[in-house]
Amino acid sequence: MARVTPVFVGTVDGEGRLRLEGRQLFDRYLQRLKNRPVELTIKVRSRRKSHSLMGYLWGVVYPVIAEALGYADYEIDALHDALMREVRGLKPEPNPLGLRVSLATMDHDEASAYVTDVRHYALMELGIVTPDPERVEARGRKTAA
């Protein structure tokens, strides 16, 4: 069974020192790794996608485009797949299955840029105007009864 690798977060202060949140947990984890080779990766922490951004995409942008193109409510996922392929394309090689880029792997900034690009594509290529986020109220996804 694979072990879960914890992720520790912190901040680099003005003197360039790493200040970890949960330092005691980090120190206890290091004790478990005594006399073993390790690999350390430090990267700038990305911002997670917000619920309001995803709500706007799935509750406003996609339904407006779907309605204009004649998609049924249950076909929104297919529309999402088609737009991801058109606007973002496929994952880089090696990609023998031709998998598309995934929204799940995007951080907030990437997802926000994607939403902007989808709205632009809808307008320029499909002639569909999608409302600005501050001018709408998202409708929930319909579910089968």
Secondary structure in CASP SS format (residue, H / E / C, confidence):
PFRMAT SS
TARGET T0000
AUTHOR 0000-0000-0000
METHOD secondary structure of the structure
MODEL  1
M C 1.00
A C 1.00
R C 1.00
V C 1.00
T C 1.00
P C 1.00
V C 1.00
F C 1.00
V C 1.00
G E 1.00
T E 1.00
V E 1.00
D C 1.00
G C 1.00
E C 1.00
G C 1.00
R C 1.00
L E 1.00
R E 1.00
L E 1.00
E C 1.00
G C 1.00
R H 1.00
Q H 1.00
L H 1.00
F H 1.00
D H 1.00
R H 1.00
Y H 1.00
L H 1.00
Q H 1.00
R C 1.00
L C 1.00
K C 1.00
N C 1.00
R C 1.00
P C 1.00
V C 1.00
E C 1.00
L C 1.00
T C 1.00
I C 1.00
K C 1.00
V C 1.00
R C 1.00
S C 1.00
R C 1.00
R C 1.00
K C 1.00
S C 1.00
H H 1.00
S H 1.00
L H 1.00
M H 1.00
G H 1.00
Y H 1.00
L H 1.00
W H 1.00
G H 1.00
V H 1.00
V H 1.00
Y H 1.00
P H 1.00
V H 1.00
I H 1.00
A H 1.00
E H 1.00
A H 1.00
L H 1.00
G C 1.00
Y C 1.00
A C 1.00
D H 1.00
Y H 1.00
E H 1.00
I H 1.00
D H 1.00
A H 1.00
L H 1.00
H H 1.00
D H 1.00
A H 1.00
L H 1.00
M H 1.00
R H 1.00
E H 1.00
V H 1.00
R C 1.00
G C 1.00
L E 1.00
K C 1.00
P C 1.00
E C 1.00
P C 1.00
N C 1.00
P C 1.00
L C 1.00
G C 1.00
L C 1.00
R E 1.00
V C 1.00
S C 1.00
L H 1.00
A H 1.00
T H 1.00
M C 1.00
D C 1.00
H H 1.00
D H 1.00
E H 1.00
A H 1.00
S H 1.00
A H 1.00
Y H 1.00
V H 1.00
T H 1.00
D H 1.00
V H 1.00
R H 1.00
H H 1.00
Y H 1.00
A H 1.00
L H 1.00
M H 1.00
E H 1.00
L H 1.00
G C 1.00
I C 1.00
V C 1.00
T C 1.00
P C 1.00
D C 1.00
P H 1.00
E H 1.00
R H 1.00
V C 1.00
E C 1.00
A C 1.00
R C 1.00
G C 1.00
R C 1.00
K C 1.00
T C 1.00
A C 1.00
A C 1.00
END
